[in-house]
Each structure stands twice: as structure tokens, then as C-alpha cells.
Amino acid sequence: MSGGVREHDQAVAGMFGRIARFYDLLNHVLSLGIDCWWRRELANSVWRGPTHRFLDLAAGTLDVSFALRRNHPEYKVIAMDFCPPMLALGQKKLARRLETGILPVAADGKRLPLPDNSVDSVTIAFGIRNILPRAEALKEMHRVLVPGGRACILEFGSGRDKIWGGLYNVYLTRLLPAIGRLVSRDSGAYAYLARTIMAFPSARELRKEMEDAGFAKVRYEKLTSGIVCLHVGEKGA
């Protein structure tokens, strides 16, 4: 791993560790609660195959993992994140809800501690944007999927697209960092969020990256006027 990538990983993990206790609240506030629907759409997009296991990457405080279990209670979920404080909050939710079908694991999305062909579907919500280089994570997702398995990526659309006549872009670059700073007391975290959304590839560009990683039948759907996109790709049989 190059020094620049290592420094990026450490900075991102540290940032999410600092805002972990505010993360769920800010997700709901900043999206006006629509993030719950986005995650349900992600959970509905998975493929149910022979292993009866899903992998939830960048699992954070486990909201997507819980959505997967609600929709598919007979399936187990391996929940991986490289920020232990986020997973620690998720583990408290597991204890409160007496949930035993989710296994939290601290791991790097570029080096998954799983064998080849070991899960039916991989989900990742608002996390692929934070992984550099993305190609390594996409190839790892492809590797661990069973033939016919599905990668389901929920991510913000590119901030370069004008949404709602540019009103969303103003919200993204001005209001979002201010609200995030006010609640979390972290001056950099939500400014980082806005920067990474603005710099993120278009839906068509990300589709090409998934195809380059080996995925077939790659498609995407724009949700909430393209504020987020749901990308789905399959591993060939």
C-alpha cells in the first residue's frame, strides 16, 4: 500500500471515528429521513443464492445490515467496516435488539478476509466513495461473490450534476457542512463529505468501473432525482 493511500485510509477512519456517535442522527436529519427508504431499496436489490450469506461493506452502525435481516431473515449478514468505533455502536444495537444474525468484523474493503465465492450478495451504502483505489475494492467484491452473485452499491450521485436547478448543489456545498459542523463539532468531516460527492464519478463512469472489475449486466437507478444512485452488477456464472 502506498504512503498516500495509507494516509488517506487513516484519515478517513479517524474522521468517522470522531463523528460516530452523531452519524445516525445526522444521516436522518441531513436527508430529511429519506435515507431509510434508500437503504430499504438497497436491501431489496440483493440476490438470494446458495450460501445464505450477505456481505455488508462499510457497514458502519449496521443500518443496512438490519435492513437486510428484516427483508431476508433466513440469511446471515457479515458486516465489515474499517472504523472500529462505528462497529462498536452497531454492536450496541445488536445487543439491544437481541440480533444474532449479524456478525460485525473490522476489515479493509480492499483486502476482504473471506474466501472466493463465499457470499451471495455484497452491499455497500455510501462507502465506495471513501475507498481508494476503488478498483481494488470492486475486484474484491467480485472475488468473494458466488457465480451469479450480485454487488449492490448505494452512493451519492455526482455533485457535478445540476439537481433541482442547482438548489441541491448549494445545499451540498454550503448548508450540509454547516449543519454537520454544528451538530458534530467537527469542522472537517462534512466538508469532506461535500468534496467527495462533488468529485465522485457520474453513474455511467461508475458503471464502467464495475464492468472493468469483471461485473456483468451492470445497471443503475437514480433515486430522489439523482441525489443517490443504486448500482447493481452481477458476477458471471
N, C-alpha and C positions, 0 to 999 in steps of 0.2 A: 504494500500500500504506500503510495507516495505521501510525502510530508504534507502537501496541500490538502489531500483528501482526508488524511488523518486529523488535521487541524479542523477541517470542516465538520467531520463526524463528532469530534469532541465538543465543538462549539454548539452544534445543534442539540446534542444530548444534554449539555449543560443548560441550554436555554429552556428546553422542555421540562427539565427537572425543576427549574426555578418557577415556572408557571403551572406546574402540575395541579396544584390544589385549586387553581382558578379555571382549569381547562374546560371542564364540562359546563360550568356556568357561562363562560364566555362563548363557547360554541352555540349554546342555545340563545343567548342574548344577541350576539352579532348576526345570527342567521334568522332571528325572529322565530325560532323554533322549527324552521324548515329542515334543519339538519337531521331531525328524527326521521322525517319522510325520506330524505336522501339515503340514509342508512338502511331503511327498510327496502328501498328499491335495490340497493346493493345486495342485501341478503336474499332477495327474491331472484337474483340473476345467476346464482350458483348452479352447478351441475352436480347431481347426486349420483355417485358411482359406487364401485365395489368396496372401497376401503372404509366407507362410513366415517371419513375424517375430512375436515376442512382445515386449512391453514389461514389464520387471520394475521397478516403482517402489519407492522406499525400499529399494533393493537391498542396501544395507549391505555386508557382506563377501561377498556373492554366493551364499549358500547356496541361495536359491530359484532363482537363475539356473542354478546347476549342476544342480539337480533337474529344471528344465525341459529342459536339454540331455540329461540322462540319459534322460528319458522320450520326448523328441522330438528325436533327434539331427540330423534333417534341417532343423530350424528354428533360426534365429538369434535371439539374445536381446539386446535393448538394455537395459542395466542402469543405471538412473538413481537417484541419491541426491544430497541437497544437503549431505552431510557428506563432504568430500574425504578425511579420514583413514580413514573406513570403506572407501571405494572403494579407497584405496591398499593396504589389507590384502587386499582382494579381488583386486587386480591381482597381488599376490604369489602368491596361489593359482593364478591363471591361468597364470603363468609356470611354477610347479612342475608343473602338470598338463598343460602344453602345450596349453591350451584356446584355440582361435581363434574359436569361435562365439559368444563373449560380448563385447559392446562396452560398457565402463563409460563413463558420461557424468555429469558433475556438473551437476545441474539441479534446479530447483524444481518440485515436483509441481503447483503452481498455474499454471505457465507452461511447458508442455512444448515443447521445441524440435523439434517434429515436425509435419508437415503433417496435414491432415484425412485420415481414412480410410487410415491408413498401417500399422496393426498388426492382427493377428488377435485377440489377447487381451492384456489387461493384468492383471498380478498385483501384489498388494501385501500383504506379510506384516508385521503388527504395526507398520504405519506410518501408516495413515489416522488413527489416534488422535492423532498428533503434528502433524497439518496443520490449521491454522486460516486461514481458514474452510474447513471440509470441503467445502462446496458447490462451491467453485471447483475443487478437485481432482477431484471427481466429474464435473463438467462437462467438464474437460479429458480425463479418461479416456474419456468418451463421445465427445468430438470426434475423438480420434485413432484410435478403433476403426473398422474397416470395417463396413459394414452386415452384420448377423448376428454381429458380433464379441462377445466376452464379457469382462466385468470380473469378476475373481475376487479377493475380499478376505478375507484371513485375519486375524482380530483377536480379542483377548480379549473374552469376554463381559462384560456389565456387572457390576461388583463389587457392585452393589446387589442382585443375585440371591443368594439363600442357596444355596450349593452344598455338598453333603456335610454338611448340617445346620449350616452356618456355619463348618465347620472350614477350608475353603479361604479364607474371608474373613479369618480370624485369620492364616493363613499369609501372605496377601497384604499385610495392613496391618502385621504385626509381624515375621515371620520373613524375608520376602523383602527388605525394606530392610536388615535387619541383615546378612544373608549378602552382599548386594550391596556394602554398605559395607566389610565385612571383606575381600573379595577385591579390589575395585577401588580401595579407599581414597577413594572419592568419596561424601561423606555425603549428597549431594542426588539423585544420579541414580536410585537405585532407590526412594527415597521418592517421586520424581516419577512413576516407573512405577506405583506403587501408587495414587497420587492420580488419575492419568489413567484407570486401569482402573475405579476406583470411580465416576468421573464420566462414563464413557462411556455412550452411549445403549444401550438394550436392542436385541436383534436386530430386533424389529419396528419400532423407531424408525429404525434404520439402513436397513432395507428401504424405509421411506417416503422417507428422504433420497435413496436411489438412484433411486427412482421419480420424485421431484421433479427429479432431474438428467437425466431422459429415458430411463432404463433400463426395459426391459420384462421380463416373466417373471422378476421378481426372487424369489429363493428363498434360504433359508439352512438350514444344517445345524449342529446343536450337536455339538461333538466333546468327548470326555472330560468328560461330564456338564455341558457348557456352559461349561467354563473358557475354551474358544475357540469361535468360530463361523466357518464358511465361508459367505460370502455370494457369490452369483453372479447377475449381471444381464446382459441382452443388449441390444445396440443393434438397433433395428428395421431391417428390410430396406428 
